Amino acid sequence: MTTATAEVAAPARPLQIALIGNPNTGKTSLFNSMTGLRQRVGNYPGVTVEKKVGMLFLPSGPANLVDLPGTYSLSATSLDERVVIDVLSGHAAGMPKPDVVICVVDATNLRRNLFLASQIADLDLPMVIALNVWDSAVKQGINIDVDALSKRLGVPVIPTVARKGTGVKSLPAAIADAVDNQRKMVKIEWPEAVSNSVEEIRDAIGDSADVSLTDVEIRRMVFDADSAVLRHLDQVNPGVRKAIEKAREVLRQLGLNPMAAEAVLHYKHLEQLVEGVIRQQGETDAGATESIDRILIHRGWGLVVFLAMMYLVFQSVYSWAGPFMDLIDTAKGWVQGIVGGWFDSTPMLQSLVTDGLIEGVGAFVIFLPQILILFFFIALLEDTGYMARAAFLMDKLLSWCGLNGKSFVPMLSSYACAIPGILATRTIEDPKTRLATILIAPFMSCSARLPVYILLIGAFIEPRYGPWVAGFTLFVMHFVGLAVAIPIAWILTRFVLKSKAQPFVMEMPPYRIPRLRDVVWRMWAGAQEFITRAGTIILAITVIVWALLYFPRPPELAETVTAEFIAEAASANELSPTLIAMELDDPDSELATELGHRVDSAYINQSYMGRMGKAIQPIFAPAGFDWKITVGVLASFPAREVIISTLGVIYSLGGDVDEESGDLRQTIANAHWTEGPLIGKPIFTIPVVLAIMVFFALCQQCGATVAVIAKESSWAWAIGSFIGMTILAWIGAVIVYQVGSLFG
Amino acid sequence: MVSNISTLNDLKIGERAQVVSLDADDSINQRLMVMGLLPEMSVTMVQVAPLGDPIAIEFEGRRVSLRRAEAAGVVVESKKQSS
């Protein structure tokens, strides 16, 4: 595993390396360049912070590279930020303390970027500095004496251009140097009063902390305006806060504002360190960014470009995905046909494989084209630096209901499909804003609702009111969800999540040309995670619903239905039952197909799902639903578009009908109540049709979305979202039906 | 030349000023300071979003967007030609 020179004391575990840096420094590019495809993505326990770990091979053996979230400082205000200092202090569950830290700094803005390095120096960890975007610095006439900088800081400094892979090869030697010679960056000298305070606070904490806090962690409590650690300790030991307040008072007596002291002292320390090392040749040239921004964040043009850009993204996700989704759908049907053929002798197994398993796999694979296309655009928007501008332009529009500018793209994406939309919320740093955006995303009218609208509008609205009203209805249906979602977001952020007004301090990075490799990596990672994690759950839900629709299955039912059918057909055609039975022997005959549908319908009728539909129908009666619609609603919980094939089966048309199917339109238009107070009246009146559409607009009928919400937040939120949306959908449908009936 | 004490909010697009102090909420001050906005530094108002909020500022080669409510806490001294 190691070279011949390896010592006996070589570490038993792989070397642990942490990668850290400000946002937008090209940290992710560097991570991808160093590890290639050998990476695992997960979450840190308890928080929704993405944990990325990659493998790399150093001359000394294998090493783990942990990509920490991009951050400007080590302050631990939120739990999410806490992750960074936890990992660096060796307090993260299941993660050894790093042996060395690679700090990625932007060479075009060295002083500001070294702030984080200076904070890490305080942690006593060996460090390597990657001086990234070196090419831009050279182009801008920034002259950095790398050797002098390395000597001054006391750690190896490697100029890199992560996008091109330049300098990445020099990192392993630098890492080895830093580890072997324990190269640590020159530390800031804290005033003696600070060191004394740390000891006093440590005494006050006693054994009330779960882990023994490092000096740095204790200092953080003094400096951070709102420390997550202190909030936690405060609950067990109020003495700690007193000690902290005392330490702050000591600082004030020294003439230092405790909230500003850390920044001021670090920057002073850095000024001394880099003095004379950086020279600016000629005028500072902010590059193209300034001129591009003149258009892109302009009050008028900025909006025009933004709307055009969003239209392009939305249109592409919507229309480019279409052919691929059709292809997947066709392939699914083809596989069902072939695989189904292998099980001809065992109908139960055949149905389980074709209608359960393959249908279930298809139910999530079908979303892949949309996810890939949306991730492609999100990677482009982020890596170019435009995403921050989009958030800047849209912030005001969303801030009043507790969201922020970064919620816009996920919301818009959800109009194509909530799943990529929810995954896109990862760009929102604030966890509460992110959760609120996740929870309202499924209200946006996704493309799977479209077939339902088209079927019902085509069957009832268009024939009666003409194409204009039909088009208008379709348009309005796309806003029903949004209209409900906005007050929901307001209530959620204000009363449920109780988020404080979050500051919206966001860097607008320089524009850069994205690297194809990073874009492809994002698409791949998104797709892979979706399939492995959401896929299993969707598959399970689909199989359960299949079972409820398939069982019980008494064989005598088919015989009874067949006997009735033969008798009926014989008298209708004035033929002998024997002749009819002979014709039925040909499975392709019209009569046989009709009988097949009749049998399917009879089985659904007495299946567990059918019985549930009949039992639950009284709940949906105030919305004007009969038991068949109720079964359709229940069966479409895994995927809302299933309602069309389910209605097809229940109304004896077979399962292969679609929203354009004239047969289904006619049949449901002719369906009448056969019992109850409305007997003889048509079931699908305009209020019922509108109620069904509103129900589908507001209901969370998508197993994949529920699974993704669970993965991105927690099962509690996923189930809460599911129940909440179902209740809202019911209320919406009842109101529409009741109000509609007053006019109808 | 006359110095005018005002806040970041009052700057016109393209106007440059010097930071006097950060008097916003502590956690906002800290966020701005770690990004490099410190007293005595010069800061430029770059742009105002189409709906009037937030604003974009530039300091030390960094472009940062922040909301008006946050910018109101940054006291600046602008050096304008007196009329």
Interface residues (C-beta under 8 A of the other chain):
Chain A: Y72 S73 S75 T77 T108 N109 R111 R112 F115 D224 A225 D226 M259 A260 A263 V264 Y267 T284 A286 T289 D293 I297 H298 R299 G300 G302 L303 A388 A391 F392 L393 D395 K396 L397 S399 G405 A501 P503 F504 V505 M506 E507 M508 P509 P510
Chain B: L22 D25 D26 S27 I28 N29 Q30 R31 L32 M33 V34 M35 G36 L38 V46 Q47 V48 A49 P50 L51 G52 D53 P54 A56 E60 G61 R62 R63 V64 S65 L66 R67 A69 E70
